[in-house]
Amino acid sequence: YGSENLNKHMEAIDKSLNRPAPAPYTPEHKEDYDLVCKSNELVYTLEQETGALTTYVKQTYAPRFPELEALIQNPMDYVRAVRRIGNEMDLTQLDLSDILPR
């Protein structure tokens, strides 16, 4: 799913939230039900894609800094740290305080 599909979905959610709650067994009620089902599918897909991407980043970056995965357990924080570290050789010059656990 590209960001265009996600944007359209979010617009449909906004539209649904800004109208009165539909009566059961009406077309609007079915639209809301379908919207919830689609939201669940999107969340599942995003979780799968996030997992695949973080695995790729870990596999690619682990040879350069193998200890990083043990230091940062949260996958998104790991990716943020890798992004900030980039190819920097002197890690003492980087501020990772907002990413690293305390």
C-alpha positions as CSV (number, residue, x, y, z in Angstrom):
1,Y,0.0,0.0,0.0
2,G,1.4,3.4,-1.0
3,S,0.8,6.5,0.9
4,E,-1.9,7.5,-1.5
5,N,-4.0,4.5,-0.5
6,L,-3.4,5.3,3.2
7,N,-4.4,8.9,2.6
8,K,-7.6,7.9,0.9
9,H,-8.3,5.5,3.8
10,M,-7.7,8.1,6.4
11,E,-10.0,10.5,4.5
12,A,-12.7,7.8,4.6
13,I,-12.2,7.5,8.3
14,D,-12.5,11.2,8.8
15,K,-15.7,11.3,6.7
16,S,-17.1,8.4,8.8
17,L,-16.2,10.1,12.1
18,N,-17.8,13.4,11.1
19,R,-21.2,12.0,10.4
20,P,-23.8,10.7,12.9
21,A,-23.5,7.1,13.8
22,P,-25.5,5.0,11.3
23,A,-28.4,2.8,12.3
24,P,-27.7,-0.9,12.2
25,Y,-28.3,-2.8,9.0
26,T,-28.1,0.3,6.8
27,P,-25.7,0.9,3.9
28,E,-23.8,3.4,6.0
29,H,-23.4,0.8,8.8
30,K,-22.0,-1.6,6.3
31,E,-19.6,1.1,5.0
32,D,-18.3,1.6,8.6
33,Y,-17.9,-2.1,9.1
34,D,-16.0,-2.4,5.8
35,L,-13.8,0.5,6.9
36,V,-12.9,-1.2,10.1
37,C,-12.1,-4.4,8.3
38,K,-9.9,-2.4,5.8
39,S,-8.2,-0.7,8.7
40,N,-7.3,-4.0,10.2
41,E,-5.9,-5.2,6.9
42,L,-3.8,-2.0,6.6
43,V,-2.5,-2.3,10.1
44,Y,-1.5,-6.0,9.5
45,T,0.2,-5.0,6.2
46,L,2.1,-2.1,7.8
47,E,3.3,-4.4,10.6
48,Q,4.5,-6.9,8.1
49,E,6.3,-4.3,6.0
50,T,7.8,-2.6,9.1
51,G,9.1,-6.0,10.3
52,A,10.6,-6.8,6.9
53,L,12.3,-3.4,6.6
54,T,13.7,-3.5,10.1
55,T,15.0,-7.0,9.6
56,Y,16.7,-5.8,6.4
57,V,18.2,-2.8,8.2
58,K,19.5,-5.0,11.0
59,Q,21.0,-7.5,8.6
60,T,22.7,-4.8,6.6
61,Y,24.0,-2.7,9.5
62,A,24.9,-5.5,12.0
63,P,28.4,-6.1,10.5
64,R,29.2,-2.4,11.1
65,F,27.9,-2.1,14.6
66,P,26.9,-5.6,15.9
67,E,26.2,-4.3,19.5
68,L,23.6,-1.9,18.4
69,E,20.8,-4.5,18.3
70,A,21.5,-5.5,21.9
71,L,21.5,-1.8,23.0
72,I,18.3,-0.8,21.2
73,Q,15.4,-3.3,21.5
74,N,12.7,-1.3,19.8
75,P,12.8,-1.8,16.0
76,M,11.8,1.7,15.1
77,D,14.3,3.2,17.5
78,Y,17.0,0.9,15.9
79,V,16.2,2.2,12.5
80,R,16.2,5.8,13.8
81,A,19.6,5.3,15.4
82,V,21.0,3.7,12.2
83,R,19.7,6.6,10.2
84,R,21.3,9.1,12.5
85,I,24.6,7.2,12.7
86,G,24.8,6.7,9.0
87,N,28.5,6.4,8.1
88,E,29.8,8.4,11.0
89,M,33.0,6.9,12.3
90,D,33.1,8.8,15.6
91,L,29.9,8.1,17.5
92,T,30.9,10.3,20.3
93,Q,30.0,13.3,18.0
94,L,26.4,12.1,17.7
95,D,23.5,12.9,20.1
96,L,21.4,9.7,20.4
97,S,19.9,10.6,23.8
98,D,16.4,10.8,22.3
99,I,16.7,7.3,20.8
100,L,18.8,5.3,23.2
101,P,17.2,3.8,26.3
102,R,18.0,5.5,29.6
